């Protein structure tokens, strides 16, 4: 065990039990953050990720409320005045 680990353990043992539990929560948070960062680094290229997202959306029928996709696309692409720039 290195010096840093020893210091952490000594400080942890000096804390009351509720604060030790809080410390455990924080350590678990850090581990989750590390795992997420490692997964992000190993993630698929954006194109493959988009395909996966679109497949999931299709499986849930996420866009089934859009009856005419062409009309919907034209509508969302229309220019709209920007907030604070009307007129």
Backbone as ProteinMPNN parsed JSONL, in Angstrom:
{"seq_chain_A": "XXXXXXXXXXXXXXXXXXXXXXXXXXXXXXXXXXXXXXXXXXXXXXXXXXXXXXXXXXXXXXXXXXXXXXXXXXXXXXXXXXXXXXX", "coords_chain_A": {"N_chain_A": [[0.853, -1.171, 0.0], [0.601, 2.189, -0.9], [1.865, 5.444, 0.186], [-0.08, 7.467, -0.122], [-2.484, 6.007, -0.168], [-2.393, 4.962, 2.415], [-2.607, 7.329, 3.921], [-5.156, 8.155, 3.162], [-6.705, 6.062, 4.221], [-6.142, 6.373, 6.98], [-7.212, 8.928, 7.464], [-9.866, 8.408, 6.785], [-10.608, 6.497, 8.713], [-10.626, 8.118, 10.93], [-12.898, 9.578, 10.697], [-16.393, 10.065, 11.585], [-18.891, 7.433, 11.439], [-21.184, 8.074, 9.717], [-20.004, 9.924, 7.964], [-18.069, 8.35, 6.85], [-19.661, 6.678, 5.349], [-20.619, 8.525, 3.529], [-18.245, 9.096, 2.26], [-17.76, 6.657, 1.042], [-19.888, 6.683, -0.809], [-18.978, 8.774, -2.452], [-16.577, 7.708, -3.434], [-17.608, 5.59, -4.932], [-19.022, 7.072, -6.804], [-16.839, 8.288, -8.133], [-15.643, 6.008, -9.235], [-17.64, 5.206, -11.023], [-17.636, 7.415, -12.696], [-15.072, 7.177, -13.79], [-15.352, 4.726, -15.162], [-17.299, 5.509, -17.045], [-15.866, 7.43, -18.476], [-13.904, 5.8, -19.582], [-15.481, 4.172, -21.182], [-16.483, 6.085, -22.946], [-14.146, 6.763, -24.275], [-13.673, 4.435, -25.639], [-15.784, 4.274, -27.297], [-17.923, 3.776, -30.191], [-17.431, 5.129, -33.515], [-19.0, 8.299, -34.31], [-20.941, 8.041, -36.374], [-21.731, 5.325, -36.277], [-22.78, 5.301, -33.72], [-24.956, 7.013, -34.018], [-26.511, 5.505, -35.777], [-27.181, 3.377, -34.078], [-28.723, 4.752, -32.154], [-30.834, 5.647, -33.782], [-31.919, 3.18, -34.553], [-32.883, 2.276, -32.095], [-34.805, 4.241, -31.615], [-36.544, 3.686, -33.726], [-37.418, 1.145, -32.995], [-38.978, 1.802, -30.818], [-40.943, 3.194, -32.009], [-40.712, 5.982, -32.088], [-41.15, 8.244, -33.653], [-43.666, 8.016, -34.668], [-45.877, 9.648, -34.559], [-45.677, 11.509, -36.526], [-47.231, 12.223, -39.352], [-46.864, 13.027, -42.058], [-43.851, 12.976, -43.19], [-42.346, 14.611, -44.981], [-43.717, 17.076, -45.013], [-43.475, 17.698, -42.314], [-40.697, 18.004, -42.124], [-40.287, 20.231, -43.84], [-41.652, 22.126, -42.343], [-40.175, 22.294, -39.91], [-37.85, 23.325, -40.866], [-38.341, 25.893, -41.653], [-37.579, 29.343, -41.677], [-37.378, 31.163, -38.704], [-38.027, 34.01, -36.68], [-35.379, 35.161, -34.634], [-35.139, 35.134, -31.078], [-35.492, 38.315, -29.628], [-34.786, 39.573, -31.921], [-36.841, 40.267, -33.551], [-38.558, 41.842, -36.239]], "CA_chain_A": [[0.0, 0.0, 0.0], [1.449, 3.373, -0.971], [1.685, 6.465, 1.222], [-1.36, 8.146, -0.335], [-3.536, 5.098, 0.284], [-2.313, 4.911, 3.877], [-3.138, 8.587, 4.429], [-6.612, 8.129, 2.949], [-7.276, 5.152, 5.213], [-6.042, 6.988, 8.306], [-8.202, 10.007, 7.538], [-11.181, 7.793, 6.745], [-10.863, 5.876, 10.01], [-10.827, 9.175, 11.916], [-14.214, 10.181, 10.485], [-17.541, 9.329, 12.121], [-19.436, 6.469, 10.482], [-21.984, 8.673, 8.641], [-19.11, 10.549, 6.991], [-17.424, 7.253, 6.133], [-20.639, 6.241, 4.356], [-20.598, 9.567, 2.505], [-16.997, 8.901, 1.523], [-17.985, 5.499, 0.171], [-20.71, 7.156, -1.924], [-18.141, 9.573, -3.331], [-15.649, 6.792, -4.114], [-18.387, 4.881, -5.946], [-19.254, 8.055, -7.862], [-15.601, 8.422, -8.899], [-15.467, 4.79, -10.018], [-18.602, 5.281, -12.12], [-17.133, 8.45, -13.606], [-13.933, 6.585, -14.488], [-15.881, 3.746, -16.121], [-17.964, 6.248, -18.115], [-14.815, 8.03, -19.299], [-13.269, 4.722, -20.337], [-16.431, 3.767, -22.221], [-16.509, 7.156, -23.945], [-12.915, 6.673, -25.056], [-13.743, 3.24, -26.476], [-17.044, 4.293, -28.047], [-17.924, 3.655, -31.639], [-17.465, 6.426, -34.199], [-20.306, 8.955, -34.22], [-21.884, 7.481, -37.338], [-22.256, 4.067, -35.745], [-23.59, 5.634, -32.551], [-26.209, 7.565, -34.531], [-27.278, 4.369, -36.291], [-27.714, 2.671, -32.913], [-29.789, 5.583, -31.592], [-31.964, 5.614, -34.706], [-32.537, 1.853, -34.458], [-33.655, 2.245, -30.844], [-35.984, 5.078, -31.816], [-37.446, 2.952, -34.611], [-38.003, 0.051, -32.225], [-39.981, 2.391, -29.925], [-41.862, 3.995, -32.829], [-40.592, 7.303, -31.487], [-41.607, 9.305, -34.555], [-44.892, 7.541, -35.305], [-46.899, 10.699, -34.567], [-45.473, 12.345, -37.712], [-47.992, 11.571, -40.43], [-46.267, 13.361, -43.351], [-42.478, 13.371, -42.875], [-41.884, 15.715, -45.831], [-44.331, 18.308, -44.501], [-42.855, 17.961, -41.007], [-39.348, 18.5, -42.373], [-40.4, 21.596, -44.344], [-42.096, 22.985, -41.237], [-39.115, 22.561, -38.937], [-36.755, 24.046, -41.516], [-38.733, 27.268, -41.957], [-36.89, 30.372, -40.888], [-38.164, 31.786, -37.657], [-37.281, 35.131, -36.095], [-34.639, 34.83, -33.437], [-35.587, 35.915, -29.92], [-34.829, 39.598, -29.483], [-34.442, 40.113, -33.245], [-38.056, 40.405, -34.354], [-38.754, 43.132, -36.893]], "C_chain_A": [[0.901, 1.237, 0.0], [1.062, 4.408, 0.09], [0.336, 7.171, 1.089], [-2.517, 7.285, 0.154], [-3.561, 5.006, 1.806], [-2.914, 6.169, 4.495], [-4.66, 8.636, 4.299], [-7.269, 7.237, 3.995], [-7.239, 5.736, 6.622], [-7.091, 8.09, 8.474], [-9.615, 9.446, 7.569], [-11.544, 7.189, 8.102], [-11.136, 6.91, 11.097], [-12.21, 9.827, 11.793], [-15.306, 9.39, 11.197], [-18.172, 8.472, 11.026], [-20.313, 7.1, 9.399], [-21.11, 9.333, 7.56], [-18.327, 9.486, 6.22], [-18.361, 6.744, 5.037], [-20.695, 7.244, 3.2], [-19.357, 9.426, 1.627], [-17.125, 7.722, 0.573], [-18.831, 5.887, -1.033], [-19.852, 7.914, -2.928], [-17.164, 8.696, -4.114], [-16.388, 6.03, -5.212], [-18.729, 5.806, -7.111], [-18.015, 8.185, -8.748], [-15.352, 7.19, -9.765], [-16.401, 4.784, -11.23], [-18.141, 6.285, -13.161], [-15.963, 7.907, -14.435], [-14.407, 5.587, -15.546], [-16.529, 4.444, -17.307], [-16.928, 6.864, -19.05], [-14.119, 6.98, -20.158], [-14.18, 4.24, -21.462], [-16.488, 4.808, -23.329], [-15.285, 7.066, -24.851], [-12.968, 5.494, -26.029], [-14.989, 3.208, -27.353], [-16.833, 4.162, -29.542], [-17.827, 5.053, -32.252], [-18.884, 6.988, -34.181], [-21.34, 8.363, -35.166], [-22.524, 6.207, -36.825], [-23.143, 4.327, -34.53], [-24.944, 6.182, -32.988], [-27.096, 6.451, -35.064], [-27.928, 3.617, -35.136], [-28.876, 3.441, -32.299], [-31.031, 5.524, -32.481], [-32.676, 4.253, -34.676], [-33.385, 1.727, -33.201], [-34.926, 3.075, -30.972], [-37.007, 4.351, -32.685], [-38.142, 1.823, -33.852], [-39.096, 0.552, -31.283], [-41.063, 3.148, -30.68], [-41.888, 5.443, -32.347], [-41.144, 8.42, -32.358], [-42.923, 8.95, -35.24], [-45.987, 8.6, -35.355], [-46.768, 11.614, -35.781], [-46.118, 11.639, -38.899], [-47.37, 11.807, -41.801], [-44.848, 13.863, -43.106], [-41.959, 14.542, -43.711], [-42.436, 17.048, -45.346], [-43.706, 18.688, -43.166], [-41.469, 18.569, -41.198], [-39.381, 19.934, -42.899], [-40.756, 22.567, -43.211], [-40.957, 23.304, -40.27], [-37.952, 23.33, -39.544], [-37.107, 25.498, -41.852], [-37.952, 28.225, -41.065], [-37.863, 30.979, -39.892], [-37.354, 32.949, -37.098], [-36.573, 34.673, -34.814], [-35.14, 35.675, -32.275], [-34.783, 37.213, -29.802], [-34.481, 40.239, -30.805], [-35.656, 40.259, -34.148], [-38.074, 41.781, -34.992], [-37.619, 43.516, -37.676]], "O_chain_A": [[1.841, 1.331, 0.789], [0.062, 4.257, 0.793], [-0.318, 7.443, 2.096], [-3.428, 7.782, 0.817], [-4.632, 4.976, 2.412], [-3.647, 6.088, 5.48], [-5.359, 9.096, 5.201], [-8.278, 7.615, 4.589], [-8.205, 5.605, 7.373], [-7.767, 8.168, 9.5], [-10.468, 9.952, 8.297], [-12.666, 7.357, 8.579], [-11.809, 6.606, 12.082], [-12.636, 10.55, 12.693], [-15.169, 8.183, 11.395], [-18.01, 8.748, 9.837], [-20.202, 6.698, 8.241], [-21.45, 9.296, 6.378], [-17.962, 9.701, 5.064], [-17.92, 6.419, 3.935], [-20.804, 6.857, 2.036], [-19.414, 9.613, 0.412], [-16.657, 7.777, -0.564], [-18.537, 5.475, -2.155], [-19.991, 7.711, -4.135], [-16.948, 8.908, -5.307], [-15.851, 5.844, -6.304], [-18.729, 5.382, -8.266], [-18.127, 8.192, -9.974], [-14.9, 7.313, -10.903], [-15.998, 4.403, -12.33], [-18.242, 6.037, -14.363], [-15.882, 8.152, -15.638], [-13.927, 5.596, -16.679], [-16.339, 4.03, -18.45], [-17.088, 6.828, -20.27], [-13.785, 7.234, -21.316], [-13.715, 3.937, -22.561], [-16.536, 4.464, -24.51], [-15.386, 7.274, -26.061], [-12.38, 5.546, -27.11], [-15.225, 2.235, -28.068], [-15.749, 4.397, -30.076], [-18.108, 6.046, -31.583], [-19.852, 6.239, -34.053], [-22.501, 8.202, -34.789], [-23.739, 6.035, -36.932], [-24.148, 3.642, -34.337], [-25.969, 5.85, -32.392], [-28.305, 6.453, -34.827], [-29.103, 3.258, -35.214], [-29.902, 2.851, -31.96], [-32.147, 5.368, -31.986], [-33.902, 4.194, -34.764], [-34.47, 1.146, -33.23], [-35.99, 2.673, -30.502], [-38.205, 4.399, -32.406], [-39.332, 1.58, -34.054], [-40.036, -0.183, -30.978], [-41.992, 3.682, -30.074], [-42.952, 6.048, -32.217], [-41.567, 9.45, -31.834], [-43.257, 9.522, -36.278], [-46.939, 8.459, -36.123], [-47.664, 12.417, -36.04], [-45.634, 10.615, -39.383], [-47.343, 10.896, -42.628], [-44.654, 15.05, -42.842], [-41.21, 15.377, -43.203], [-41.707, 18.037, -45.275], [-43.437, 19.863, -42.914], [-41.107, 19.531, -40.519], [-38.591, 20.769, -42.458], [-40.229, 23.677, -43.136], [-40.792, 24.453, -39.859], [-37.154, 23.924, -38.818], [-36.24, 26.251, -42.295], [-37.703, 27.963, -39.888], [-39.017, 31.266, -40.212], [-36.126, 32.881, -37.049], [-37.116, 33.897, -34.028], [-35.529, 36.826, -32.477], [-33.554, 37.204, -29.867], [-33.933, 41.342, -30.827], [-35.52, 40.362, -35.367], [-37.662, 42.767, -34.38], [-37.627, 44.581, -38.292]]}, "name": "protein", "num_of_chains": 1, "seq": "XXXXXXXXXXXXXXXXXXXXXXXXXXXXXXXXXXXXXXXXXXXXXXXXXXXXXXXXXXXXXXXXXXXXXXXXXXXXXXXXXXXXXXX"}
